[in-house]
Amino acid sequence: MWRRMIEHRVEGPPFQITEAELDEVYQDPAFREDIVGRFKLTLQLDPRYWLLAYIVAHQFLEAPDEAEQGYTSTDLRKMAQDWWMDGFAQGSSDEFRSLLDEMCQLGVFRRSQDRYSFRNANLLLLLGTREEIASHLVEGPRKIVDYTPRSFRARRKTGKESSLRRTMTLSDESKLCAKTNGVTFVLGSRALGLDLAGASMAEVVPVGRQHIIRSTSITSEQFELELAKIASSTLDGEDGLHLVWVPAQVKWTEEWASSARSFCQKLRSPIRYIRVVFEVSPEALWDKNATWIRKITTDGSDLIVLKKWSEDFLLPLLSEIGIPMNEGEVAKLVDATGGWPEFVQEFARQQSHAANKDIAYASLREHPPFEGDEALVRFTGNSEAARTVASIMKKMRAQQTKADEVLVDGDLPAYAEILNIPDETIRDILVVAELLGLVDIVQPGSRKWDPVFERLVLRES
């Protein structure tokens, strides 16, 4: 509303807002989508909230006058048990009434005398059409995923797409923003959003505490002098944590990391902290001369590995952006997208104007966000070593005769013999491939190729 006032008015603030202008903002598709998503996210706090909301919505459609007057807790408990006995078999009448009161506090229900109904009949519009409401009730409540900082990602402040999320999980961001001095490595690929990680973190760290190293022609000694300059400049700035971001494009070296560690160990301020963050690209991981980089994944270094979007994140995300799915549908989505961020976002765009999810899946396969040489670069990096490794992985896949065939540790020597390369080389490749999400662990000692990587790169003619 504020933006609309600024765009269309000359004088003010204050502004006088008309009813027509309020309606215009409310009818904005993106705004309504956000309202719907947030309302449904509220219902996912507890599967019982979800079911009770749909029960009342169903009653509004079947008996609007009765539903408007509301139902007693006894009536609603009986309805709830009829629809989902397992969810409401336990607990006393007082506990059920407390559940209804919680929904009142969340702004979903209102209580008048001893009757409960929607706080506002307009909430009915947020739950879908008559057919959708009936379908959700028949299907039953979905498994509600607990809030897990290890998989959840916050919404980006830039960009209009509702599915746009920050690169790192909330747990990763919390780790980076801890008020301690030190060095952290962020490992990933462009397909996992490594090139967006710095901009994503800039939304978390206040302006004035973000420092990006852009020079590619300085020595480790000059880099340490640059850190000293940043530390000196913070004395007149804000207290708290200052992040020094070193992009992968800078092509930093082991000496840079050593200098940063040494520098951070010398810092003594009790109110100002510096954390140096190095991006680790696929090119660095594949470089056989940079074995020390691969060692940081096992030597206890402060490491953040970017991950694909998992099912326990996709369930609430899709509900929030207005594409609710059950667990079976989400599993199908993961098979189609691999959980790669850009593929999930492209599915969300396709679904917004497709007749059904199957059409969106088909469109995603026909028009992926990237393919060919671009897919190779985004998954494995852009270097001679990366192309060599990709060629080896293609040859390994060519030896497999079945779809989704599992790579077992015991078979790796056979692959090595067929390809005429050392057994250890294949094992090293699969270790890095796992870090980059190119293979998924089935169980200890066995793994399979990521479905999207396999389809776009390994099967490429």
C-alpha positions as CSV (number, residue, x, y, z in Angstrom):
1,M,0.0,0.0,0.0
2,W,2.9,2.3,0.8
3,R,4.5,1.8,-2.5
4,R,1.2,2.4,-4.3
5,M,0.7,5.6,-2.4
6,I,4.1,6.8,-3.4
7,E,3.6,5.9,-7.0
8,H,0.2,7.5,-7.5
9,R,0.2,10.5,-5.1
10,V,2.0,13.8,-5.2
11,E,1.3,15.1,-1.7
12,G,1.8,13.3,1.6
13,P,2.2,11.5,3.8
14,P,-0.2,11.3,5.4
15,F,-2.3,9.8,2.7
16,Q,-6.1,9.2,2.7
17,I,-6.7,5.6,1.6
18,T,-9.9,4.9,-0.2
19,E,-11.9,1.7,-0.1
20,A,-11.2,1.2,-3.8
21,E,-7.4,1.5,-3.3
22,L,-7.6,-1.0,-0.5
23,D,-9.5,-3.5,-2.7
24,E,-7.0,-2.9,-5.5
25,V,-4.1,-3.9,-3.2
26,Y,-5.9,-6.9,-1.8
27,Q,-6.8,-8.2,-5.2
28,D,-3.1,-8.1,-6.3
29,P,-2.3,-11.8,-7.3
30,A,1.1,-11.9,-5.6
31,F,-0.2,-10.3,-2.4
32,R,-3.1,-12.8,-2.2
33,E,-0.7,-15.7,-2.9
34,D,1.4,-14.5,0.0
35,I,-1.7,-14.3,2.3
36,V,-2.8,-17.8,1.3
37,G,0.7,-19.2,1.8
38,R,1.1,-17.7,5.3
39,F,-2.4,-18.8,6.4
40,K,-1.8,-22.4,5.3
41,L,1.6,-22.3,7.0
42,T,-0.2,-21.3,10.2
43,L,-2.4,-24.4,9.9
44,Q,0.7,-26.6,9.5
45,L,1.8,-25.8,13.0
46,D,-0.4,-28.8,14.1
47,P,-2.2,-31.3,11.9
48,R,-5.3,-30.9,14.1
49,Y,-5.4,-27.2,13.2
50,W,-5.3,-28.2,9.6
51,L,-8.2,-30.7,9.9
52,L,-10.4,-28.5,12.0
53,A,-10.1,-25.6,9.6
54,Y,-11.2,-27.7,6.7
55,I,-14.0,-29.2,8.7
56,V,-15.4,-25.8,9.4
57,A,-14.8,-24.7,5.8
58,H,-16.8,-27.8,4.6
59,Q,-19.6,-26.9,7.0
60,F,-19.7,-23.3,5.6
61,L,-20.3,-24.8,2.2
62,E,-22.9,-27.3,3.3
63,A,-24.8,-25.3,6.0
64,P,-23.6,-21.6,5.8
65,D,-26.1,-20.2,8.3
66,E,-25.4,-22.9,10.9
67,A,-21.6,-22.5,10.4
68,E,-21.9,-18.8,10.8
69,Q,-23.5,-19.2,14.2
70,G,-20.6,-21.6,15.2
71,Y,-20.3,-25.0,16.8
72,T,-19.7,-26.0,20.4
73,S,-16.5,-27.7,21.3
74,T,-18.5,-31.0,21.7
75,D,-19.9,-30.7,18.2
76,L,-16.5,-30.0,16.7
77,R,-14.8,-32.8,18.6
78,K,-17.4,-35.3,17.3
79,M,-16.9,-34.1,13.7
80,A,-13.1,-34.2,14.1
81,Q,-13.3,-37.8,15.4
82,D,-15.5,-38.8,12.5
83,W,-12.9,-37.5,10.1
84,W,-9.8,-38.5,11.9
85,M,-10.2,-40.8,14.9
86,D,-6.5,-41.4,15.4
87,G,-5.8,-37.7,15.7
88,F,-8.5,-36.9,18.3
89,A,-8.9,-40.2,20.2
90,Q,-6.7,-39.1,23.0
91,G,-7.1,-36.1,25.3
92,S,-9.9,-34.7,27.4
93,S,-12.7,-32.3,26.5
94,D,-10.8,-29.5,28.2
95,E,-7.7,-30.3,26.1
96,F,-9.8,-30.1,22.9
97,R,-11.3,-26.8,24.0
98,S,-7.7,-25.5,24.6
99,L,-6.9,-26.5,21.1
100,L,-9.8,-24.5,19.7
101,D,-8.7,-21.5,21.9
102,E,-5.2,-21.8,20.4
103,M,-6.8,-21.4,16.9
104,C,-8.6,-18.3,18.2
105,Q,-5.3,-16.9,19.4
106,L,-3.8,-17.6,15.9
107,G,-6.6,-15.6,14.3
108,V,-8.2,-18.6,12.5
109,F,-11.3,-19.1,14.8
110,R,-13.4,-16.7,16.9
111,R,-15.3,-17.7,20.0
112,S,-18.8,-16.3,20.8
113,Q,-20.3,-17.6,24.0
114,D,-19.4,-21.3,23.8
115,R,-19.4,-21.5,20.0
116,Y,-16.5,-21.5,17.5
117,S,-16.4,-20.5,13.9
118,F,-14.0,-18.8,11.4
119,R,-12.9,-15.4,12.7
120,N,-13.9,-14.0,9.3
121,A,-15.9,-15.8,6.5
122,N,-13.3,-14.6,4.0
123,L,-10.9,-17.2,5.4
124,L,-13.0,-19.7,3.6
125,L,-11.6,-18.3,0.3
126,L,-8.0,-19.0,1.4
127,L,-8.7,-22.8,1.7
128,G,-9.6,-23.3,-2.0
129,T,-12.7,-24.3,-4.0
130,R,-15.5,-26.6,-2.9
131,E,-13.8,-29.5,-4.7
132,E,-10.4,-28.8,-3.2
133,I,-11.8,-28.6,0.3
134,A,-13.7,-31.8,-0.1
135,S,-10.6,-33.5,-1.5
136,H,-8.4,-32.4,1.3
137,L,-10.9,-33.7,3.9
138,V,-11.2,-37.1,2.2
139,E,-7.4,-37.4,1.9
140,G,-7.0,-36.6,5.5
141,P,-4.4,-34.5,7.3
142,R,-0.9,-34.6,5.9
143,K,2.1,-35.4,7.9
144,I,3.1,-32.1,9.5
145,V,6.9,-31.6,9.5
146,D,8.5,-30.2,12.6
147,Y,10.4,-26.9,12.2
148,T,14.0,-28.0,11.5
149,P,16.6,-25.2,11.1
150,R,18.8,-27.7,9.4
151,S,16.6,-27.8,6.3
152,F,14.5,-24.6,6.3
153,R,15.6,-21.6,4.2
154,A,14.3,-18.1,4.6
155,R,12.6,-16.2,1.8
156,R,14.8,-13.8,-0.2
157,K,14.1,-10.2,0.2
158,T,14.9,-9.5,-3.4
159,G,12.8,-10.9,-6.3
160,K,9.1,-11.4,-6.6
161,E,9.0,-15.2,-6.9
162,S,7.4,-16.7,-3.9
163,S,9.6,-19.8,-4.1
164,L,12.9,-17.8,-4.0
165,R,14.8,-18.8,-0.9
166,R,18.2,-18.0,0.5
167,T,21.0,-20.4,-0.3
168,M,21.9,-21.5,3.2
169,T,19.6,-23.1,5.8
170,L,18.7,-21.2,9.0
171,S,21.1,-23.5,10.9
172,D,23.9,-22.5,8.4
173,E,23.2,-18.8,8.8
174,S,23.1,-19.1,12.6
175,K,26.5,-20.9,12.5
176,L,28.0,-18.1,10.3
177,C,26.6,-15.3,12.4
178,A,27.9,-16.7,15.7
179,K,29.8,-14.0,17.5
180,T,33.2,-15.6,17.4
181,N,36.3,-14.9,15.3
182,G,37.3,-17.5,12.8
183,V,37.3,-19.0,9.3
184,T,34.5,-20.8,7.6
185,F,34.4,-22.6,4.3
186,V,31.2,-22.7,2.2
187,L,31.2,-25.6,-0.3
188,G,28.9,-26.1,-3.2
189,S,28.2,-25.6,-6.9
190,R,26.3,-23.1,-9.0
191,A,23.5,-25.7,-9.1
192,L,23.3,-25.5,-5.3
193,G,23.4,-21.7,-5.4
194,L,27.1,-21.1,-4.5
195,D,27.2,-18.0,-6.8
196,L,24.3,-16.5,-4.8
197,A,25.5,-17.4,-1.3
198,G,27.3,-14.1,-0.7
199,A,24.3,-12.0,-1.8
200,S,22.0,-14.2,0.2
201,M,24.1,-13.7,3.4
202,A,24.1,-9.9,2.7
203,E,20.4,-10.0,3.6
204,V,21.3,-11.4,7.0
205,V,24.3,-9.3,8.0
206,P,23.6,-5.6,8.4
207,V,25.0,-3.1,5.9
208,G,28.4,-1.9,7.2
209,R,29.3,-5.3,8.5
210,Q,29.7,-6.9,5.0
211,H,33.1,-6.9,3.3
212,I,33.8,-8.6,0.0
213,I,37.3,-9.3,-1.3
214,R,37.3,-8.8,-5.0
215,S,41.0,-8.5,-5.9
216,T,42.4,-11.6,-7.7
217,S,46.1,-10.4,-7.8
218,I,47.2,-10.1,-4.2
219,T,49.5,-12.3,-2.2
220,S,48.6,-14.0,1.1
221,E,50.6,-11.2,2.9
222,Q,48.5,-8.5,1.1
223,F,45.4,-10.4,2.0
224,E,46.3,-10.3,5.7
225,L,46.9,-6.6,5.4
226,E,43.5,-6.2,3.8
227,L,42.0,-8.0,6.9
228,A,43.9,-5.7,9.2
229,K,42.4,-2.7,7.3
230,I,38.9,-4.1,7.7
231,A,39.5,-4.8,11.4
232,S,40.8,-1.2,11.9
233,S,37.8,0.2,10.1
234,T,35.4,-1.7,12.4
235,L,36.7,0.2,15.4
236,D,34.6,3.2,14.4
237,G,31.7,1.1,13.2
238,E,29.1,-1.1,14.8
239,D,29.8,-3.7,17.5
240,G,29.0,-7.3,16.6
241,L,30.1,-9.6,13.9
242,H,31.7,-8.5,10.6
243,L,31.7,-11.0,7.7
244,V,34.6,-11.0,5.2
245,W,33.4,-12.9,2.1
246,V,36.0,-14.4,-0.3
247,P,34.3,-15.5,-3.5
248,A,35.5,-18.6,-5.4
249,Q,36.3,-16.4,-8.4
250,V,39.1,-14.8,-6.5
251,K,41.0,-18.1,-6.7
252,W,42.3,-17.8,-3.2
253,T,45.0,-20.2,-2.0
254,E,45.9,-22.3,1.0
255,E,48.1,-19.5,2.1
256,W,45.1,-17.1,2.2
257,A,43.3,-19.5,4.5
258,S,46.3,-19.9,6.7
259,S,46.7,-16.1,6.9
260,A,43.0,-15.7,7.8
261,R,43.2,-18.3,10.5
262,S,46.4,-16.7,12.0
263,F,44.8,-13.2,11.8
264,C,41.6,-14.3,13.5
265,Q,43.5,-16.0,16.3
266,K,45.1,-12.7,17.2
267,L,41.8,-10.7,17.6
268,R,40.9,-9.9,21.2
269,S,38.0,-7.5,21.1
270,P,35.1,-8.6,23.4
271,I,32.5,-6.8,21.3
272,R,33.6,-7.0,17.7
273,Y,34.2,-10.2,15.8
274,I,35.5,-11.0,12.3
275,R,34.6,-14.2,10.4
276,V,36.3,-14.9,7.1
277,V,34.2,-17.0,4.7
278,F,35.8,-18.7,1.8
279,E,33.7,-20.1,-1.1
280,V,34.9,-23.6,-2.2
281,S,33.9,-24.3,-5.8
282,P,33.7,-27.6,-7.7
283,E,36.8,-26.6,-9.7
284,A,38.8,-26.5,-6.5
285,L,37.5,-29.8,-5.3
286,W,38.4,-31.6,-8.5
287,D,41.9,-30.1,-8.8
288,K,44.2,-33.0,-8.0
289,N,46.9,-30.6,-6.9
290,A,44.7,-29.0,-4.2
291,T,44.3,-32.0,-1.9
292,W,44.3,-29.8,1.1
293,I,40.9,-28.4,0.0
294,R,39.4,-31.8,0.1
295,K,41.0,-32.4,3.5
296,I,39.0,-29.5,5.1
297,T,35.9,-31.7,4.7
298,T,37.3,-34.2,7.2
299,D,39.9,-32.3,9.3
300,G,37.4,-30.5,11.6
301,S,37.5,-27.2,9.7
302,D,34.4,-25.0,10.1
303,L,32.5,-26.1,7.0
304,I,29.1,-25.5,5.5
305,V,28.1,-27.7,2.6
306,L,25.2,-26.4,0.5
307,K,22.5,-29.0,0.0
308,K,19.6,-29.8,-2.3
309,W,16.1,-29.0,-1.0
310,S,14.8,-32.0,1.0
311,E,11.3,-33.3,1.4
312,D,11.0,-32.0,4.9
313,F,11.6,-28.5,3.5
314,L,9.5,-28.9,0.4
315,L,6.3,-29.9,2.2
316,P,5.8,-26.6,4.1
317,L,7.4,-24.5,1.3
318,L,4.9,-25.8,-1.3
319,S,2.0,-25.2,1.0
320,E,3.2,-21.7,1.7
321,I,3.4,-20.8,-2.0
322,G,0.0,-22.2,-2.7
323,I,0.9,-25.7,-4.1
324,P,0.0,-28.0,-1.3
325,M,1.2,-31.6,-1.8
326,N,1.0,-34.9,0.2
327,E,4.1,-37.0,0.9
328,G,3.7,-39.1,-2.2
329,E,3.4,-36.1,-4.5
330,V,6.5,-34.5,-2.9
331,A,8.4,-37.7,-3.5
332,K,7.4,-37.5,-7.2
333,L,8.5,-33.9,-7.3
334,V,11.9,-34.8,-5.8
335,D,12.3,-37.4,-8.5
336,A,11.5,-34.8,-11.2
337,T,13.6,-32.0,-9.7
338,G,16.2,-33.8,-7.7
339,G,15.6,-31.1,-5.1
340,W,17.8,-28.7,-7.0
341,P,16.7,-25.1,-6.2
342,E,16.3,-23.8,-9.7
343,F,14.3,-26.9,-10.8
344,V,11.9,-26.6,-7.9
345,Q,11.4,-22.9,-8.7
346,E,10.8,-23.7,-12.3
347,F,8.2,-26.3,-11.3
348,A,6.5,-23.6,-9.2
349,R,6.4,-21.3,-12.2
350,Q,5.1,-24.1,-14.5
351,Q,2.5,-25.2,-11.9
352,S,1.1,-21.6,-11.7
353,H,-0.3,-21.9,-15.2
354,A,-0.5,-25.6,-15.8
355,A,-3.7,-27.6,-15.6
356,N,-2.2,-30.1,-13.3
357,K,1.1,-31.2,-11.8
358,D,1.8,-33.9,-14.4
359,I,1.8,-31.3,-17.1
360,A,4.2,-29.2,-15.0
361,Y,6.5,-32.2,-14.6
362,A,6.4,-32.8,-18.4
363,S,7.1,-29.2,-19.1
364,L,10.0,-29.2,-16.7
365,R,11.6,-32.2,-18.4
366,E,11.1,-30.6,-21.8
367,H,12.3,-27.2,-20.8
368,P,14.7,-27.5,-17.8
369,P,16.3,-24.3,-16.3
370,F,19.6,-25.4,-17.8
371,E,20.9,-28.3,-19.9
372,G,23.8,-29.3,-22.1
373,D,27.1,-27.6,-21.5
374,E,25.5,-25.2,-19.0
375,A,24.2,-28.1,-17.0
376,L,27.7,-29.6,-16.9
377,V,29.2,-26.3,-15.7
378,R,26.5,-25.8,-13.1
379,F,26.8,-29.3,-11.6
380,T,30.6,-30.0,-11.9
381,G,32.3,-26.7,-12.6
382,N,34.1,-25.1,-15.5
383,S,37.7,-26.5,-15.7
384,E,39.6,-29.1,-17.5
385,A,39.7,-31.3,-14.4
386,A,35.9,-31.0,-14.0
387,R,35.4,-32.1,-17.6
388,T,37.7,-35.0,-17.2
389,V,35.8,-36.1,-14.1
390,A,32.5,-35.7,-15.8
391,S,33.7,-37.9,-18.7
392,I,34.7,-40.6,-16.1
393,M,31.3,-40.5,-14.5
394,K,29.6,-40.8,-17.9
395,K,31.6,-43.9,-18.7
396,M,30.7,-45.4,-15.3
397,R,27.0,-44.8,-16.0
398,A,27.4,-46.4,-19.4
399,Q,28.5,-49.6,-17.7
400,Q,25.2,-49.7,-15.8
401,T,22.4,-51.5,-17.6
402,K,19.4,-50.6,-15.4
403,A,17.8,-47.4,-14.5
404,D,18.5,-46.2,-10.9
405,E,21.2,-48.9,-10.7
406,V,23.1,-48.6,-7.4
407,L,26.8,-48.1,-7.2
408,V,28.2,-50.5,-4.6
409,D,31.6,-50.1,-3.0
410,G,32.5,-53.7,-3.8
411,D,32.0,-53.1,-7.6
412,L,34.3,-50.0,-7.7
413,P,37.5,-52.1,-8.5
414,A,35.6,-53.5,-11.5
415,Y,34.8,-50.0,-12.8
416,A,38.4,-49.0,-12.3
417,E,39.7,-52.0,-14.3
418,I,37.2,-51.4,-17.2
419,L,38.1,-47.7,-17.3
420,N,41.8,-48.3,-16.8
421,I,42.1,-45.9,-13.9
422,P,43.2,-46.3,-10.3
423,D,40.6,-47.6,-7.9
424,E,41.4,-44.7,-5.6
425,T,40.6,-42.2,-8.3
426,I,37.0,-43.5,-8.6
427,R,36.6,-43.4,-4.8
428,D,37.9,-39.8,-4.6
429,I,35.5,-38.8,-7.4
430,L,32.5,-40.3,-5.6
431,V,33.4,-38.6,-2.3
432,V,33.4,-35.2,-4.1
433,A,30.3,-36.1,-6.1
434,E,28.5,-36.8,-2.8
435,L,29.5,-33.4,-1.4
436,L,28.1,-31.8,-4.5
437,G,24.8,-33.8,-4.5
438,L,25.6,-35.6,-7.7
439,V,25.1,-39.0,-6.0
440,D,22.8,-39.8,-3.2
441,I,23.6,-42.4,-0.4
442,V,21.2,-45.3,-0.4
443,Q,22.8,-47.0,2.5
444,P,26.4,-47.3,3.8
445,G,28.5,-48.6,1.0
446,S,26.0,-47.9,-1.8
447,R,24.8,-44.9,-3.7
448,K,22.9,-43.9,-6.8
449,W,23.2,-41.0,-9.3
450,D,21.0,-37.9,-8.7
451,P,18.1,-38.3,-11.2
452,V,18.5,-34.8,-12.7
453,F,22.3,-35.0,-13.0
454,E,22.0,-38.4,-14.5
455,R,19.4,-37.3,-17.0
456,L,21.0,-34.0,-18.1
457,V,24.7,-34.9,-18.0
458,L,25.4,-38.6,-17.7
459,R,22.9,-39.7,-20.4
460,E,23.7,-36.8,-22.7
461,S,24.5,-38.1,-26.2
